[in-house]
């Protein structure tokens, strides 16, 4: 039996989309391997999501009651459930949290791990993970040779497929252990309304926005689309917006369905962070800007005219 | 205070990557220190300048990585160690972390610091795996770090903002942009670095850990959806076309 465990993730007490994405991906793997899918949710009151994950393919849900996220205790809890359930494949979100605890889990359970997978397939009874490497200039296919294989999965890379599993909930209480790192305080005011790394639409601005006072032009479009606000390194280095918005090699890697680049020239370091976006819209005055080489739809024009017109047009059609 | 800084050598971002069967074609590649590791080196040097001790730069790979170690020397590292792996697979995080953890254990290091991720594999795994291997604390995505005595206070980036965290030595840290501005090595430092010794360790010296990853193959990136520039008389015309294209053709909004 080759069972799959997925570790879901929550945000403000709600199930994140990535949780459904990896449940569906886990279902596909389990079907190919002839196994079951167990979804693990850590938090308080998480039992209520059993049905949501059951609807996208989870056979059962293991819930662990816990307080705020801490990488060390989470790693202990996840490793505890892995030891108890003994899955051969574990899928974890490639998010800030996933990146923080998954390395510890891999070592604790003696598993090989492939991080930032965008494709998962099964070959000869083993999962093959595909991931972008060398800043997206190549893709690699990897297998894990240890009995337990862990994959962290990039948000927006897996389709959510409705497929009924039993979704039976079961509570577990593995040992959380003690954390050596104590969280003193949190400041969550600087971030996006919509999380950048997991957003399915991103509206992003570069040097062409000319100054920090002009972000509302892009935020207006982002709000209509339910999109996250991104920025190029030029805009961040100029001090126009915080680094948490930066997309690119020294910022966040994103893979939205739609990336709207406004006044961004498209330096290779920027393309490294957003080049795997499914559809790219470029709005730039300079028709020779490199961003047009990757853009699905290019508009050579002034963003201060085009973006407000686009916002109005979307308002009309999206109501 | 003994500080180990992890220095990964990677192809320069601007380098053209030619894909071979199970690795890239290295001919013509310009190698650099992975940008986030430069923040790690700088932080190691600053910690030593403030607290005393020594900075040991460690790099895994074939002999070409000595070039990156010499750069770390030129920036101010006290010792440089090559973990000599001739057929190094840059995606094998578990093997890499076990080698480094075994080295750090033998050195009895107080701090292990590396970049938040390398720009060739983007895995964000090795430093935290080292922490787990050593059974010590880790702080990822550090944007500020203060160490006095054995107490550690740091600000780290988390989803949606930042967190202030505290722990005590020993600790493993991953450096995020914003932690510092890496210094440039000066000419004198570069000249002096040429003569400094580079220690070498082999996997056999460090417990000979096994790989848990099999490289099935490398391939070029998938082709992009062909693009086109839109033509319109004014902003409204562009907006109408874009909305239509994104809704009816791409079906993403």
Boltz contact constraints between the chains, C-beta under 6 A:
constraints:
  - contact:
      token1: [A, 96]
      token2: [B, 158]
      max_distance: 6.0
  - contact:
      token1: [A, 96]
      token2: [B, 159]
      max_distance: 6.0
  - contact:
      token1: [A, 99]
      token2: [B, 124]
      max_distance: 6.0
  - contact:
      token1: [A, 100]
      token2: [B, 140]
      max_distance: 6.0
  - contact:
      token1: [A, 103]
      token2: [B, 125]
      max_distance: 6.0
  - contact:
      token1: [A, 103]
      token2: [B, 128]
      max_distance: 6.0
  - contact:
      token1: [A, 103]
      token2: [B, 129]
      max_distance: 6.0
  - contact:
      token1: [A, 104]
      token2: [B, 132]
      max_distance: 6.0
  - contact:
      token1: [A, 107]
      token2: [B, 129]
      max_distance: 6.0
  - contact:
      token1: [A, 107]
      token2: [B, 132]
      max_distance: 6.0
  - contact:
      token1: [A, 107]
      token2: [B, 133]
      max_distance: 6.0
  - contact:
      token1: [A, 112]
      token2: [B, 94]
      max_distance: 6.0
  - contact:
      token1: [A, 112]
      token2: [B, 212]
      max_distance: 6.0
  - contact:
      token1: [A, 112]
      token2: [B, 213]
      max_distance: 6.0
  - contact:
      token1: [A, 115]
      token2: [B, 123]
      max_distance: 6.0
  - contact:
      token1: [A, 115]
      token2: [B, 125]
      max_distance: 6.0
  - contact:
      token1: [A, 116]
      token2: [B, 122]
      max_distance: 6.0
  - contact:
      token1: [A, 128]
      token2: [B, 216]
      max_distance: 6.0
  - contact:
      token1: [A, 133]
      token2: [B, 121]
      max_distance: 6.0
  - contact:
      token1: [A, 134]
      token2: [B, 17]
      max_distance: 6.0
  - contact:
      token1: [A, 134]
      token2: [B, 120]
      max_distance: 6.0
  - contact:
      token1: [A, 135]
      token2: [B, 13]
      max_distance: 6.0
  - contact:
      token1: [A, 137]
      token2: [B, 17]
      max_distance: 6.0
  - contact:
      token1: [A, 138]
      token2: [B, 17]
      max_distance: 6.0
  - contact:
      token1: [A, 138]
      token2: [B, 19]
      max_distance: 6.0
  - contact:
      token1: [A, 138]
      token2: [B, 218]
      max_distance: 6.0
  - contact:
      token1: [A, 139]
      token2: [B, 219]
      max_distance: 6.0
  - contact:
      token1: [A, 139]
      token2: [B, 221]
      max_distance: 6.0
  - contact:
      token1: [A, 140]
      token2: [B, 218]
      max_distance: 6.0
  - contact:
      token1: [A, 141]
      token2: [B, 216]
      max_distance: 6.0
  - contact:
      token1: [A, 141]
      token2: [B, 217]
      max_distance: 6.0
  - contact:
      token1: [A, 142]
      token2: [B, 213]
      max_distance: 6.0
  - contact:
      token1: [A, 143]
      token2: [B, 214]
      max_distance: 6.0
  - contact:
      token1: [A, 143]
      token2: [B, 216]
      max_distance: 6.0
  - contact:
      token1: [A, 144]
      token2: [B, 212]
      max_distance: 6.0
  - contact:
      token1: [A, 145]
      token2: [B, 212]
      max_distance: 6.0
  - contact:
      token1: [A, 145]
      token2: [B, 214]
      max_distance: 6.0
  - contact:
      token1: [A, 146]
      token2: [B, 212]
      max_distance: 6.0
  - contact:
      token1: [A, 180]
      token2: [B, 137]
      max_distance: 6.0
  - contact:
      token1: [A, 180]
      token2: [B, 167]
      max_distance: 6.0
  - contact:
      token1: [A, 181]
      token2: [B, 137]
      max_distance: 6.0
  - contact:
      token1: [A, 181]
      token2: [B, 165]
      max_distance: 6.0
  - contact:
      token1: [A, 181]
      token2: [B, 167]
      max_distance: 6.0
  - contact:
      token1: [A, 182]
      token2: [B, 166]
      max_distance: 6.0
  - contact:
      token1: [A, 183]
      token2: [B, 163]
      max_distance: 6.0
  - contact:
      token1: [A, 183]
      token2: [B, 165]
      max_distance: 6.0
  - contact:
      token1: [A, 184]
      token2: [B, 164]
      max_distance: 6.0
  - contact:
      token1: [A, 184]
      token2: [B, 166]
      max_distance: 6.0
  - contact:
      token1: [A, 185]
      token2: [B, 164]
      max_distance: 6.0
  - contact:
      token1: [A, 186]
      token2: [B, 163]
      max_distance: 6.0
  - contact:
      token1: [A, 187]
      token2: [B, 161]
      max_distance: 6.0
  - contact:
      token1: [A, 187]
      token2: [B, 162]
      max_distance: 6.0
  - contact:
      token1: [A, 188]
      token2: [B, 160]
      max_distance: 6.0
  - contact:
      token1: [A, 188]
      token2: [B, 161]
      max_distance: 6.0
  - contact:
      token1: [A, 190]
      token2: [B, 161]
      max_distance: 6.0
  - contact:
      token1: [A, 191]
      token2: [B, 160]
      max_distance: 6.0
  - contact:
      token1: [A, 191]
      token2: [B, 161]
      max_distance: 6.0
  - contact:
      token1: [A, 243]
      token2: [B, 178]
      max_distance: 6.0
  - contact:
      token1: [A, 249]
      token2: [B, 119]
      max_distance: 6.0
  - contact:
      token1: [A, 250]
      token2: [B, 177]
      max_distance: 6.0
  - contact:
      token1: [A, 257]
      token2: [B, 252]
      max_distance: 6.0
  - contact:
      token1: [A, 258]
      token2: [B, 252]
      max_distance: 6.0
  - contact:
      token1: [A, 268]
      token2: [B, 13]
      max_distance: 6.0
  - contact:
      token1: [A, 268]
      token2: [B, 14]
      max_distance: 6.0
  - contact:
      token1: [A, 269]
      token2: [B, 13]
      max_distance: 6.0
  - contact:
      token1: [A, 279]
      token2: [B, 250]
      max_distance: 6.0
  - contact:
      token1: [A, 279]
      token2: [B, 252]
      max_distance: 6.0
  - contact:
      token1: [A, 295]
      token2: [B, 227]
      max_distance: 6.0
  - contact:
      token1: [A, 296]
      token2: [B, 225]
      max_distance: 6.0
  - contact:
      token1: [A, 296]
      token2: [B, 227]
      max_distance: 6.0
  - contact:
      token1: [A, 297]
      token2: [B, 245]
      max_distance: 6.0
  - contact:
      token1: [A, 298]
      token2: [B, 229]
      max_distance: 6.0
  - contact:
      token1: [A, 299]
      token2: [B, 230]
      max_distance: 6.0
  - contact:
      token1: [A, 299]
      token2: [B, 238]
      max_distance: 6.0
  - contact:
      token1: [A, 305]
      token2: [B, 235]
      max_distance: 6.0
  - contact:
      token1: [A, 306]
      token2: [B, 235]
      max_distance: 6.0
  - contact:
      token1: [A, 306]
      token2: [B, 238]
      max_distance: 6.0
  - contact:
      token1: [A, 309]
      token2: [B, 235]
      max_distance: 6.0
  - contact:
      token1: [A, 309]
      token2: [B, 236]
      max_distance: 6.0
  - contact:
      token1: [A, 309]
      token2: [B, 239]
      max_distance: 6.0
  - contact:
      token1: [A, 310]
      token2: [B, 239]
      max_distance: 6.0
  - contact:
      token1: [A, 310]
      token2: [B, 242]
      max_distance: 6.0
  - contact:
      token1: [A, 313]
      token2: [B, 239]
      max_distance: 6.0
  - contact:
      token1: [A, 313]
      token2: [B, 240]
      max_distance: 6.0
  - contact:
      token1: [A, 313]
      token2: [B, 243]
      max_distance: 6.0
  - contact:
      token1: [A, 317]
      token2: [B, 243]
      max_distance: 6.0
